[in-house]
Amino acid sequence: MEHIFFTAALWLGLAVIASIIAYHLKISIALVEICVGVAVAAVIHYYGFNDILGVNQEWLRFLASAGAVMLTFLAGAELEPEVMRKKIKEANVVGLIGFFSPFIGCSLVARYILGWDIRASLLAGVALSTTSMAVVYAVLLETSLNRTEFGKGILAACFINDLGTVIALGLIFAPFTVKTIIFGALTLVVLFILPSISNRLKKIYAGRTAAIRTKWVAMVLFSLGAFALWAGSEAVLPAYLVGMVLAEFSSSDTLWLRRIRTLTTGFLTPFYFIRAGTLVSLMSLIGAPLVFLVLFGGKVVSKIFGLYPFISIFRQRKDERWYYTLMMSTGLTFGTISALYGFTHGIVSQAQYSFLVAAVIGSAVIPTIIANILFLPRHLIPEAIPITDAEVSEETPADE
């Protein structure tokens, strides 16, 4: 037992280091955690201490998977339902083009330029089709653009883009059997009745029974995740859909949602992102940097050429169009989830996985930097709103 505690302390120590680095560099914590995982894995491999992290221990793999499930749920739950209704046309057009353009482009690049097989090429297309809701939201939050109709439109398009990625990952790679039909039917039934049951539990027990909403949501996510794995799929796939149908339930209590986010990012996701980084082969990247450049270029170029003409329909100013396009060109969470799915299921090799994750990380950093330096629409940034006493009182912990 002491070995487990030591290993957990080591991983959380790495998470603390990653948090400090992310704070001073002002970049996404998930991005830094992946990079820390890559660096630590390279160091321990060089010195021959490969077992010290316990990357493949069952309990650690569970915590990493739980982090991915909870993070995927939050991605669906934090999108305001009202935003989707107002921006439905823009979100669908930009989001669908944002998915199909890099999916097709990167699949063709991996197949005909890099010579990967069909399944690996399709996996590359899925992994590089994403837009990082986490990165985009963090950037918009820092500039307060998340409070504008411009920023909300970007977030809505990100949602549709990532939904396409989740569906594609399930349809293309999950084996279609009788188990798949049972899982699909069960998921539809759960999604249909989930909002009413959740709201009923909240009305009766919220504030009276310790964290019943958190326990309820976690039970639903893990139950559907278990059925997804039983059907040969991935546990994160139903989590996004659960987040979608519970978006209104979640957004009705921002303090509860903030606590779920704290639990997820403070404890669970470091295991996922650092572990994802440890599986990257740094020697493969050093040995073939052109493969990384080809995949990264394939994603960014296909995103830009696919999206810019359509974004021009909804935004008239040049800086707004370019900022929107570059934000939609980012990728991180679902890109790494898709790549790790491919690696753990034998669809791509460790070298191919390393190239995909590196390209995903590059797309999270470079387009963001260019967008904020060259194309930030400063005229849309709202003035700072002073914090009132009423708003401060909302931060006071409740019973749950």
Secondary structure, DSSP 8 states (H G I E B T S, - for coil): -HHHHHHHHHHHHHHHHHHHHHHHHTS-HHHHHHHHHHHHHHHHHHHT-TTSS-TT-HHHHHHHHHHHHHHHHHHHHTS-HHHHHHTHHHHHHHHHHHHHHHHHHHHHIIIIIS---HHHHHHHHHHTT---HHHHHHHHHHHTGGGSHHHHHHHHHHHHHHHHHHHHHHHHHS--SHHHHHHHHHHHHHHHHHHHHHHHHHHHHTTTSTTHHHHHHHHHHHHHHHHHHHTTS-THHHHHHHHHHTHHHHHT-HHHHHHHHHHIIIIIHHHHHHHHHHTS-HHHHHH-HHHHHHHHHHHHHHHHHHHHHHHHHH--SHHHHHHHHHHHT---HHHHHHHHHHHHTTSS-HHHHHHHHHHHHHHHHHHHHHHHHH---GGG--------HHHHHTTS----
